[in-house]
Amino acid sequence: MSDKAPDALQARRTTIYLLDQVLGEGRLLAECFAAGALEKLQPQDRARTQRLALEVLRSLERADRILQKHLKKKPPLTVMNALRLGTVELCSGGAAHGVVNAMVTIVSKHRRHGQLKGMVNAVLRKVADHGPAEWAKLRIPRLPNWLRKPLVQAWGAEAVLGMEAAHFAGAPLDITAKPGADLSVLGGELLPTGSRRLSDAGQVSALPGYEAGDWWVQDAAAALPAQMLDVQPGERVLDLCAAPGGKTMQMAADGAQVTAVDASAGRMERLRENLARTGLSADLIVGDALEQTGQFDAVLLDAPCSATGTIRRHPDLPHAKDGSEFGGLIELQAQMLAHAWDLVKPGGRMVFCTCSLLPDEGECQVEEALEMFPDMTADRECFDGLGTDPAWITEEGGLRLRPDYWAERGSMDGFYMALLRKAG
Ligand SMILES: C[S@@+](CC[C@H](N)C(=O)[O-])C[C@H]1O[C@@H](n2cnc3c(N)ncnc32)[C@H](O)[C@@H]1O
């Protein structure tokens, strides 16, 4: 494709489609991408579409506040999403003429709502005049109440405001190095926990050392569970719920014999590609964690969860979900924890972790497991020398990480993790 203008239009049209899917159908962006939503786009339009969709979802509340002044009634969702995209583009420096024309063109071609193009034109012209000045005065977008309420209850109102600021700012790129790889050429900041953080990375696959497999992308918080497990060369380790494999790679790079299990064949394929790129190896099993058997020196269980700790990178989540699935996940986590415990040999150890902000998926799970299994103890010493703050250690002996921590450094994913030792 050589013509630039139609491509930019296609990127915006696809962005609106993605917003319709998230806000209308409750689908996650990752599901839309896996189903091929970006397939027909050129690489630069793909990147632009993803960036635009993330920006709109992060600032949806601001866009709606600006738009509500100019709308007598809410238009159909897809037209509203065109207005939202136009508003976000205009308020973040987009050229008024180009943005307004693009949205009018897109809406004019809509089979059912083409007649609303005049309204779109009028509203976006008003937004172009006044929106950019109003934008910065609006509050940082809040989480929807279904999630905000339990988080305020768990962590307090001030902490949640800090989390929302982190969600709005988005996430820098964190990198885990293969042992021995020198990543100083990448610049950025070496975090106290050992990850390297790049604030303005650009295209990941173009960075030095990516092709050679010297490193992989992994949030600083997500890099800690494998560090806590501290596997030794030759140990037999089971990585349950392993794909796309950030933790598998850490443990394989440390010389352990890793068996990685995941129920999703598609995600396991990504793990396979990651291992091939980094030149690391592990035994891969596509299957149910609950059906695994055997005895291992160490088990890492990164259980499926609400993923509410990852909203900085996945701002679609609070809009696509409503919390109704979380009860089932909490039950599954408890079952997995109990099953995984059976697979730890006497004298062995296990890390249980979830990328969730909800205590029900973290602190409470470990508290209950400690009551249920007399041979289980939580190891608090594993946090020594990890680069984390002692104040983050929880009552039952786990580590609670939150996006309002390290605010001055660019924050971190929300995570819970605990190292559980089995009596010998
Ligand atoms: C939080 S993600 C894992 C991230 C991974 N540990 C990493 O570090 O890259 C949770 C994973 O659990 C997998 N999963 C969900 N239910 C499962 C089950 N019953 N058995 C095995 N894997 C499961 C999902 O496919 C998903 O890949």
The ligand as a MOL file (V3000), in Angstrom:
LIG
                    3D

  0  0  0     0  0            999 V3000
M  V30 BEGIN CTAB
M  V30 COUNTS 27 29 0 0 0
M  V30 BEGIN ATOM
M  V30 1 C -1.0370 -15.1270 34.3870 0
M  V30 2 S -0.9920 -16.0610 32.9380 0 CHG=1
M  V30 3 C 0.5850 -16.8090 33.0500 0
M  V30 4 C 1.7840 -15.9200 32.7390 0
M  V30 5 C 3.0810 -16.7150 32.7160 0
M  V30 6 N 3.3320 -17.4130 33.9500 0
M  V30 7 C 4.3090 -15.8620 32.3890 0
M  V30 8 O 5.0810 -15.5560 33.2880 0
M  V30 9 O 4.4920 -15.5190 31.2220 0 CHG=-1
M  V30 10 C -2.0640 -17.3710 33.3550 0
M  V30 11 C -2.0310 -18.5470 32.3970 0
M  V30 12 O -2.8530 -19.5900 32.9450 0
M  V30 13 C -3.2800 -20.3920 31.8650 0
M  V30 14 N -4.3550 -21.2680 32.3860 0
M  V30 15 C -5.6170 -20.9560 32.7110 0
M  V30 16 N -6.2610 -22.0260 33.2040 0
M  V30 17 C -5.3640 -23.0550 33.2020 0
M  V30 18 C -5.4260 -24.4200 33.5910 0
M  V30 19 N -6.5280 -24.9560 34.1120 0
M  V30 20 N -4.3100 -25.1660 33.4450 0
M  V30 21 C -3.1820 -24.6420 32.9180 0
M  V30 22 N -3.0730 -23.3640 32.5320 0
M  V30 23 C -4.1430 -22.5710 32.6690 0
M  V30 24 C -3.6760 -19.3750 30.8300 0
M  V30 25 O -3.6880 -19.9380 29.5380 0
M  V30 26 C -2.5740 -18.3100 30.9980 0
M  V30 27 O -1.5540 -18.4950 30.0620 0
M  V30 END ATOM
M  V30 BEGIN BOND
M  V30 1 1 1 2
M  V30 2 1 2 3
M  V30 3 1 2 10
M  V30 4 1 3 4
M  V30 5 1 4 5
M  V30 6 1 5 6
M  V30 7 1 5 7
M  V30 8 2 7 8
M  V30 9 1 7 9
M  V30 10 1 10 11
M  V30 11 1 11 12
M  V30 12 1 11 26
M  V30 13 1 12 13
M  V30 14 1 13 14
M  V30 15 1 13 24
M  V30 16 1 14 15
M  V30 17 1 14 23
M  V30 18 2 15 16
M  V30 19 1 16 17
M  V30 20 1 17 18
M  V30 21 2 17 23
M  V30 22 1 18 19
M  V30 23 2 18 20
M  V30 24 1 20 21
M  V30 25 2 21 22
M  V30 26 1 22 23
M  V30 27 1 24 25
M  V30 28 1 24 26
M  V30 29 1 26 27
M  V30 END BOND
M  V30 END CTAB
M  END
